[in-house]
Amino acid sequence: MRKTEEQDTPTRRSALKLSISAIAAGLAAPALAMAAPASPDAELIKLCNDLVAANAEIEALCATRKTIADEHRTEQQLELLSQKHSTIEAAIEEQGSPETAEGVRAMACVAMTRFPGIFEGEPIAHDFDEWVTLCVVEFVAGGALA
């Protein structure tokens, strides 16, 4: 009897594995068919994230420039980063205005990095108009940079 059980066990396991695979494939198929379409702002969001990152790179480099020697040493690197920054800005302009809430949020994150008054990494308002603008941009950006 033991010999029969050993012969039947692999067959039962194979059947069970096949059944589980078929069930899993059946469950996955509707999820794949119902996948959400790509956001119309996908490229804009990517570019905004790239610009926020490029801005952070420039700020980090500038923070190391304490002396004239530092400025000379990092001049070429800063020039390359500035060109990258400008290229991304131009690409964002080509994309046009955002069409989705996610696109608006990405643009707000860019605005947070570009606010005219920044003190110790935090945007500050110098007058009422700047304060109102900052309040709106911070709210839309979610209070955090991307």
TARAUR-V358508 format. One record per residue. PHI is phi in degrees with one decimal (NA if undefined). OMEGA is omega in degrees with one decimal (* if undefined). Layout:
BEGIN
{{PHI	OMEGA} {PHI	OMEGA}}
END
This chain:
BEGIN
{{NA	-179.0} {-58.7	-179.6} {-62.5	179.2} {-66.4	179.4} {-61.5	179.7} {-65.2	179.5} {-73.2	-178.3} {-75.6	-174.8} {-58.4	179.1} {-61.0	179.7} {-66.3	177.8} {-63.7	178.9} {-62.3	179.2} {-61.8	179.7} {-64.8	179.4} {-64.9	178.2} {-61.2	179.2} {-63.3	178.8} {-63.7	-180.0} {-64.3	178.1} {-61.9	180.0} {-66.0	178.6} {-64.5	179.5} {-61.9	179.2} {-64.5	178.7} {-65.7	179.0} {-72.8	-177.6} {-75.4	-176.0} {-57.5	179.3} {-62.8	179.6} {-64.7	178.5} {-67.2	-178.8} {-68.6	-176.3} {-99.4	179.8} {-58.5	-178.0} {-67.4	176.8} {-68.2	179.0} {-61.8	179.0} {-66.1	176.1} {-63.9	179.2} {-102.1	-175.9} {-54.4	-179.1} {-67.8	178.2} {-61.0	179.9} {-61.9	178.3} {-60.4	-179.9} {-63.4	177.9} {-62.1	177.6} {-62.3	177.5} {-63.0	-179.2} {-69.2	176.7} {-61.1	179.3} {-66.0	178.6} {-62.9	177.8} {-62.7	178.7} {-65.2	177.2} {-62.2	179.9} {-64.8	179.0} {-61.4	179.9} {-64.3	178.4} {-65.8	-179.8} {-62.2	178.9} {-65.8	179.3} {-88.6	-175.2} {-90.7	-176.3} {-99.2	-177.0} {-128.6	176.4} {-62.7	177.9} {-62.1	176.7} {-61.8	-179.5} {-63.8	178.8} {-64.2	-177.6} {-64.7	-174.7} {-105.2	-175.3} {-57.5	-178.2} {-65.7	179.0} {-63.4	178.5} {-64.8	178.1} {-62.0	179.0} {-63.3	178.0} {-64.2	178.9} {-65.3	176.8} {-64.9	177.1} {-59.7	179.4} {-58.7	-179.4} {-64.2	178.8} {-63.4	179.2} {-66.7	177.3} {-57.0	179.9} {-62.9	178.5} {-65.5	177.2} {-65.0	178.0} {-59.9	178.7} {-63.9	-179.8} {-67.3	-178.6} {83.3	-177.3} {-70.7	178.9} {-67.1	-179.9} {-111.8	-176.8} {-129.1	177.2} {-61.8	179.0} {-64.5	177.7} {-66.0	177.5} {-63.2	179.6} {-62.2	179.2} {-61.7	178.0} {-65.6	178.4} {-64.7	177.3} {-63.9	175.2} {-63.5	-179.6} {-59.3	179.4} {-62.8	-179.1} {-79.3	-174.6} {-105.9	-176.6} {-59.3	-173.3} {-61.3	-178.7} {-108.3	178.7} {-123.9	178.1} {-128.0	-178.3} {50.2	176.4} {81.2	-179.0} {-111.8	176.8} {-68.9	176.9} {-129.4	179.3} {-104.1	179.9} {-96.6	178.8} {-151.9	-175.7} {-60.8	-178.6} {-60.2	177.9} {-64.7	-179.7} {-63.6	179.0} {-62.1	179.2} {-60.2	179.9} {-61.7	178.8} {-58.1	-179.1} {-66.1	-177.5} {-64.3	177.9} {-61.9	179.9} {-64.0	-178.4} {-66.3	-179.3} {-73.1	179.9} {84.3	176.9} {75.4	-179.3} {-137.8	177.0} {-79.2	179.5} {-70.3	*}}
END
